[in-house]
Amino acid sequence: MGKKILIIGGSPRKSGNTATVAGWVAEGAEFAGASVKIVDAARLKYKIAGCCSCYGCQVSQQFRCVILDETTDVVASFPEYDVVVFASPVYFFGLSAQIKMLIDRMFSLFKFSDGKTIHKLQKVNFALISTCGGDLDDSGIALVDDTIKKIVHFIGKTHQSLLIPSLPPALEQIAKREDVKEKAVEFGKKLANW
């Protein structure tokens, strides 16, 4: 049976560079036998923006946020997947707000007690797709990659990244970039066999 992959799209632009690249990654993964679900974080219905630090998840026996909205179910489903992929454009040197709100709610997947950290993410691998208009050195894409790396390291895992710099903001131009499509499809195949 193929891998189960969840891609969380974090761009407010439905047909933007990040969404297009994430779609190509999904194509590659499906071609390699994985089942892929794409969730658009920008269009989830939130009761609150991000985590409100109520600590309700820490007193609950469940590994899920106590604030019931669409994000709760998405984040609580992470342990059901073999690979969870965060797809975010670089917005002012960081992750998009849309994906950061969802990532903040991951706090609910952990229990902290007596100096121990407990979670159910042992079988889950994490990956990043990130796009930007600037270059690799000065755009903030390395900071986005480092942020995901640190989160995943906290879980006790390593991550894989597909970083695509120097993309134009015009939506129709990404479709012409066969080089980017090829990289994305190959990355999807790699995730399907991870």
Secondary structure, 3 states (H helix, E strand, C coil): CCCEEEEEECCCCCCCHHHHHHHHHHHHHHHCCCEEEEEEHHHCCCCCCCCCCCCHHHHCCCCCCCCCCHHHHHHHCHHHCCEEEEEEECECCECCHHHHHHHHHHHHHEEEECCEEEECCCCCEEEEEEECCCCCCCCCHHHHHHHHHHHHHHHCCCEEEEEECCCCCCHHHHCCCHHHHHHHHHHHHHHHCC
